[in-house]
Amino acid sequence: MNINKSPLSYSVIEAAKAHARKEYPNESCGIVFNGEYVPCQNIAGDPTVDFEISPKVYANYAKRGVIEAIIHSHPGGPLFPTEADMIGQISTNVPWGIIPLVVEDEVMRIGDPIMWGDMLEKAPLIGRTFVHGIHDCYAIIRDVYALGKEGLAAQGVTDEWPYDPITLPEFPRNDAWWEEGKDLYVDGFAQAGFRVIPQHEARVGDVFLMKIRSEKVIHGGVLVTNDVIVHHLPMRASRREPAGMWGRNAEMWLRHEAADA
């Protein structure tokens, strides 16, 4: 799996996984501090579907030094962050990790933490495995802009990108957010610094938005050359593709305010 580079040591990962096994079917939770995993009590109202670390415990470690990460398990899934997880990661401003844990036929399968957070070293743009909220269609748009022209050229994505690195806001989201009455792209593009442009004006650096098996705009990508886009669909690796079909069927095209600078 082509994922963000983990800052965790082998000993931390193994300690966090052991804690997840012990706490099953509840979510385990812990803090990485001074290079060690510190198991914490889950004080959530329903620890089978949520976790909460005591604010006093967290504050105590924060006073003593740098908290390096927060790790929790997802017994039975999902294998990606929830909207609440994404909000929590942003508020703490440290990397978060999810330990995937599934029990089938009395056999427990457990994986290494799936890590996310803007402070982590990003996975290469092309060839990523789809992980909602971490490596999805909005995430690749954010990362294209975050890399900027030098970063995109260094990865061999494009030599035509017009902008230096730009940080787009993160939008915490559940999977299938469109089924919850939300409209992530349409409600958020202005906040992210974009405006709608006519399709015939689209040029390198612009974003396209689409409806795919939905009445709402749920997919997006970026024009990285005159005839190539970068995007990321579920169950497919992130990729470069000819722009034709995607451009013709786009619901709208967006241009970032940096183009006006």
C-alpha positions as a Python dict, from the first residue, in 0.01 Angstrom:
ca = {
    (1, 'M'): (0, 0, 0),
    (2, 'N'): (142, 337, -104),
    (3, 'I'): (69, 539, 211),
    (4, 'N'): (210, 829, 407),
    (5, 'K'): (543, 752, 567),
    (6, 'S'): (494, 645, 929),
    (7, 'P'): (703, 812, 1200),
    (8, 'L'): (650, 516, 1434),
    (9, 'S'): (917, 269, 1537),
    (10, 'Y'): (868, -107, 1527),
    (11, 'S'): (844, -121, 1908),
    (12, 'V'): (575, 148, 1915),
    (13, 'I'): (372, -28, 1646),
    (14, 'E'): (392, -363, 1822),
    (15, 'A'): (296, -210, 2159),
    (16, 'A'): (-3, -32, 2005),
    (17, 'K'): (-116, -352, 1833),
    (18, 'A'): (-85, -549, 2158),
    (19, 'H'): (-301, -288, 2332),
    (20, 'A'): (-560, -308, 2053),
    (21, 'R'): (-580, -687, 2095),
    (22, 'K'): (-620, -652, 2471),
    (23, 'E'): (-898, -393, 2449),
    (24, 'Y'): (-1102, -567, 2178),
    (25, 'P'): (-1401, -530, 2121),
    (26, 'N'): (-1347, -176, 2254),
    (27, 'E'): (-1136, 79, 2071),
    (28, 'S'): (-790, 106, 2219),
    (29, 'C'): (-619, 444, 2240),
    (30, 'G'): (-277, 568, 2331),
    (31, 'I'): (-19, 841, 2303),
    (32, 'V'): (328, 817, 2152),
    (33, 'F'): (561, 1008, 2384),
    (34, 'N'): (941, 1009, 2394),
    (35, 'G'): (947, 732, 2136),
    (36, 'E'): (726, 498, 2338),
    (37, 'Y'): (362, 396, 2314),
    (38, 'V'): (167, 491, 2628),
    (39, 'P'): (-165, 303, 2656),
    (40, 'C'): (-451, 522, 2777),
    (41, 'Q'): (-794, 445, 2919),
    (42, 'N'): (-1077, 491, 2671),
    (43, 'I'): (-1333, 704, 2857),
    (44, 'A'): (-1579, 738, 2566),
    (45, 'G'): (-1947, 681, 2640),
    (46, 'D'): (-1949, 385, 2402),
    (47, 'P'): (-1590, 262, 2367),
    (48, 'T'): (-1693, 3, 2107),
    (49, 'V'): (-1747, 276, 1846),
    (50, 'D'): (-1550, 575, 1975),
    (51, 'F'): (-1255, 673, 2189),
    (52, 'E'): (-1165, 957, 2421),
    (53, 'I'): (-845, 1015, 2616),
    (54, 'S'): (-885, 1204, 2943),
    (55, 'P'): (-801, 1572, 2885),
    (56, 'K'): (-602, 1566, 3211),
    (57, 'V'): (-390, 1274, 3089),
    (58, 'Y'): (-330, 1440, 2754),
    (59, 'A'): (-245, 1776, 2916),
    (60, 'N'): (-3, 1607, 3155),
    (61, 'Y'): (198, 1458, 2870),
    (62, 'A'): (178, 1780, 2666),
    (63, 'K'): (332, 1970, 2958),
    (64, 'R'): (620, 1724, 2979),
    (65, 'G'): (721, 1736, 2614),
    (66, 'V'): (610, 1676, 2258),
    (67, 'I'): (331, 1427, 2192),
    (68, 'E'): (447, 1250, 1877),
    (69, 'A'): (125, 1076, 1773),
    (70, 'I'): (-215, 948, 1883),
    (71, 'I'): (-306, 591, 1796),
    (72, 'H'): (-643, 418, 1826),
    (73, 'S'): (-800, 101, 1691),
    (74, 'H'): (-1107, 46, 1476),
    (75, 'P'): (-1241, -298, 1572),
    (76, 'G'): (-1432, -427, 1272),
    (77, 'G'): (-1347, -115, 1069),
    (78, 'P'): (-1363, 120, 903),
    (79, 'L'): (-1010, 114, 769),
    (80, 'F'): (-999, 491, 736),
    (81, 'P'): (-1065, 795, 959),
    (82, 'T'): (-1415, 913, 1039),
    (83, 'E'): (-1511, 1279, 1030),
    (84, 'A'): (-1462, 1288, 1408),
    (85, 'D'): (-1116, 1135, 1370),
    (86, 'M'): (-1020, 1399, 1113),
    (87, 'I'): (-1147, 1679, 1337),
    (88, 'G'): (-950, 1536, 1630),
    (89, 'Q'): (-630, 1511, 1430),
    (90, 'I'): (-658, 1871, 1312),
    (91, 'S'): (-731, 1998, 1664),
    (92, 'T'): (-432, 1820, 1820),
    (93, 'N'): (-198, 1898, 1528),
    (94, 'V'): (-7, 1570, 1565),
    (95, 'P'): (-14, 1260, 1344),
    (96, 'W'): (-295, 1014, 1411),
    (97, 'G'): (-305, 644, 1335),
    (98, 'I'): (-578, 382, 1308),
    (99, 'I'): (-503, 18, 1385),
    (100, 'P'): (-727, -200, 1165),
    (101, 'L'): (-856, -500, 1355),
    (102, 'V'): (-1103, -763, 1236),
    (103, 'V'): (-1216, -1090, 1396),
    (104, 'E'): (-1357, -1356, 1164),
    (105, 'D'): (-1422, -1720, 1260),
    (106, 'E'): (-1257, -1648, 1596),
    (107, 'V'): (-937, -1543, 1420),
    (108, 'M'): (-811, -1190, 1484),
    (109, 'R'): (-638, -1008, 1200),
    (110, 'I'): (-459, -686, 1286),
    (111, 'G'): (-260, -443, 1074),
    (112, 'D'): (-5, -169, 1126),
    (113, 'P'): (-140, 180, 1197),
    (114, 'I'): (-275, 374, 900),
    (115, 'M'): (-127, 720, 957),
    (116, 'W'): (-236, 1065, 847),
    (117, 'G'): (-172, 1433, 917),
    (118, 'D'): (-24, 1718, 714),
    (119, 'M'): (301, 1701, 910),
    (120, 'L'): (383, 1352, 775),
    (121, 'E'): (597, 1292, 470),
    (122, 'K'): (351, 1240, 186),
    (123, 'A'): (333, 927, -27),
    (124, 'P'): (421, 975, -394),
    (125, 'L'): (130, 1132, -579),
    (126, 'I'): (86, 857, -840),
    (127, 'G'): (8, 496, -746),
    (128, 'R'): (-157, 554, -409),
    (129, 'T'): (-408, 307, -269),
    (130, 'F'): (-746, 471, -208),
    (131, 'V'): (-809, 540, 163),
    (132, 'H'): (-1101, 771, 229),
    (133, 'G'): (-1003, 1089, 411),
    (134, 'I'): (-631, 1022, 361),
    (135, 'H'): (-583, 928, -5),
    (136, 'D'): (-904, 1014, -188),
    (137, 'C'): (-1005, 1251, -467),
    (138, 'Y'): (-995, 1564, -251),
    (139, 'A'): (-669, 1458, -85),
    (140, 'I'): (-493, 1435, -421),
    (141, 'I'): (-615, 1781, -517),
    (142, 'R'): (-476, 1917, -187),
    (143, 'D'): (-145, 1739, -240),
    (144, 'V'): (-104, 1857, -599),
    (145, 'Y'): (-135, 2216, -477),
    (146, 'A'): (83, 2149, -172),
    (147, 'L'): (366, 2011, -385),
    (148, 'G'): (374, 2310, -620),
    (149, 'K'): (565, 2330, -945),
    (150, 'E'): (901, 2207, -814),
    (151, 'G'): (753, 1918, -619),
    (152, 'L'): (537, 1803, -908),
    (153, 'A'): (830, 1823, -1148),
    (154, 'A'): (1051, 1626, -907),
    (155, 'Q'): (794, 1343, -901),
    (156, 'G'): (763, 1346, -1279),
    (157, 'V'): (397, 1445, -1266),
    (158, 'T'): (421, 1763, -1474),
    (159, 'D'): (663, 2036, -1577),
    (160, 'E'): (379, 2274, -1663),
    (161, 'W'): (233, 2349, -1319),
    (162, 'P'): (203, 2728, -1272),
    (163, 'Y'): (197, 2767, -892),
    (164, 'D'): (433, 2752, -597),
    (165, 'P'): (307, 2538, -305),
    (166, 'I'): (-42, 2634, -186),
    (167, 'T'): (-207, 2495, 128),
    (168, 'L'): (-574, 2414, 74),
    (169, 'P'): (-799, 2368, 380),
    (170, 'E'): (-887, 2021, 497),
    (171, 'F'): (-1255, 1929, 516),
    (172, 'P'): (-1325, 1654, 773),
    (173, 'R'): (-1563, 1405, 617),
    (174, 'N'): (-1723, 1068, 662),
    (175, 'D'): (-1729, 818, 381),
    (176, 'A'): (-2032, 875, 156),
    (177, 'W'): (-2071, 1226, 299),
    (178, 'W'): (-2306, 1304, 10),
    (179, 'E'): (-2557, 1056, 158),
    (180, 'E'): (-2558, 1262, 479),
    (181, 'G'): (-2696, 1569, 298),
    (182, 'K'): (-2354, 1731, 267),
    (183, 'D'): (-2202, 1893, -40),
    (184, 'L'): (-1828, 1896, 30),
    (185, 'Y'): (-1705, 2038, -299),
    (186, 'V'): (-1982, 2283, -383),
    (187, 'D'): (-2000, 2425, -31),
    (188, 'G'): (-1623, 2438, 15),
    (189, 'F'): (-1459, 2549, -308),
    (190, 'A'): (-1489, 2923, -236),
    (191, 'Q'): (-1344, 2872, 113),
    (192, 'A'): (-1052, 2693, -50),
    (193, 'G'): (-986, 2993, -274),
    (194, 'F'): (-1151, 2878, -598),
    (195, 'R'): (-1401, 3038, -836),
    (196, 'V'): (-1604, 2884, -1118),
    (197, 'I'): (-1477, 2936, -1473),
    (198, 'P'): (-1627, 2841, -1813),
    (199, 'Q'): (-1517, 2499, -1936),
    (200, 'H'): (-1363, 2642, -2253),
    (201, 'E'): (-1127, 2854, -2041),
    (202, 'A'): (-981, 2557, -1851),
    (203, 'R'): (-602, 2553, -1839),
    (204, 'V'): (-320, 2386, -1646),
    (205, 'G'): (-369, 2434, -1272),
    (206, 'D'): (-751, 2424, -1281),
    (207, 'V'): (-974, 2175, -1098),
    (208, 'F'): (-1269, 1985, -1246),
    (209, 'L'): (-1566, 1854, -1045),
    (210, 'M'): (-1801, 1573, -1148),
    (211, 'K'): (-2113, 1378, -1061),
    (212, 'I'): (-2052, 1004, -1067),
    (213, 'R'): (-2353, 787, -988),
    (214, 'S'): (-2483, 1065, -765),
    (215, 'E'): (-2698, 1376, -790),
    (216, 'K'): (-2421, 1565, -612),
    (217, 'V'): (-2072, 1659, -719),
    (218, 'I'): (-1862, 1393, -550),
    (219, 'H'): (-1541, 1364, -754),
    (220, 'G'): (-1265, 1600, -856),
    (221, 'G'): (-925, 1615, -1016),
    (222, 'V'): (-664, 1855, -1150),
    (223, 'L'): (-551, 1948, -1502),
    (224, 'V'): (-172, 1909, -1489),
    (225, 'T'): (-94, 1949, -1861),
    (226, 'N'): (-307, 2068, -2152),
    (227, 'D'): (-442, 1718, -2202),
    (228, 'V'): (-369, 1520, -1881),
    (229, 'I'): (-545, 1515, -1546),
    (230, 'V'): (-450, 1366, -1209),
    (231, 'H'): (-724, 1215, -994),
    (232, 'H'): (-806, 929, -757),
    (233, 'L'): (-1113, 706, -777),
    (234, 'P'): (-1220, 443, -520),
    (235, 'M'): (-1074, 96, -576),
    (236, 'R'): (-818, 240, -817),
    (237, 'A'): (-466, 371, -768),
    (238, 'S'): (-418, 745, -812),
    (239, 'R'): (-310, 820, -1166),
    (240, 'R'): (-255, 1049, -1463),
    (241, 'E'): (-512, 1007, -1740),
    (242, 'P'): (-606, 1178, -2067),
    (243, 'A'): (-825, 1476, -1985),
    (244, 'G'): (-1077, 1432, -2268),
    (245, 'M'): (-1359, 1229, -2114),
    (246, 'W'): (-1322, 1389, -1773),
    (247, 'G'): (-1312, 1742, -1906),
    (248, 'R'): (-1612, 1693, -2133),
    (249, 'N'): (-1824, 1547, -1854),
    (250, 'A'): (-1719, 1786, -1578),
    (251, 'E'): (-2000, 1954, -1389),
    (252, 'M'): (-1783, 2260, -1332),
    (253, 'W'): (-1427, 2391, -1361),
    (254, 'L'): (-1256, 2590, -1088),
    (255, 'R'): (-955, 2825, -1084),
    (256, 'H'): (-756, 2914, -776),
    (257, 'E'): (-719, 3277, -673),
    (258, 'A'): (-340, 3239, -706),
    (259, 'A'): (-393, 3273, -1081),
    (260, 'D'): (-498, 3634, -1026),
    (261, 'A'): (-190, 3727, -824),
}
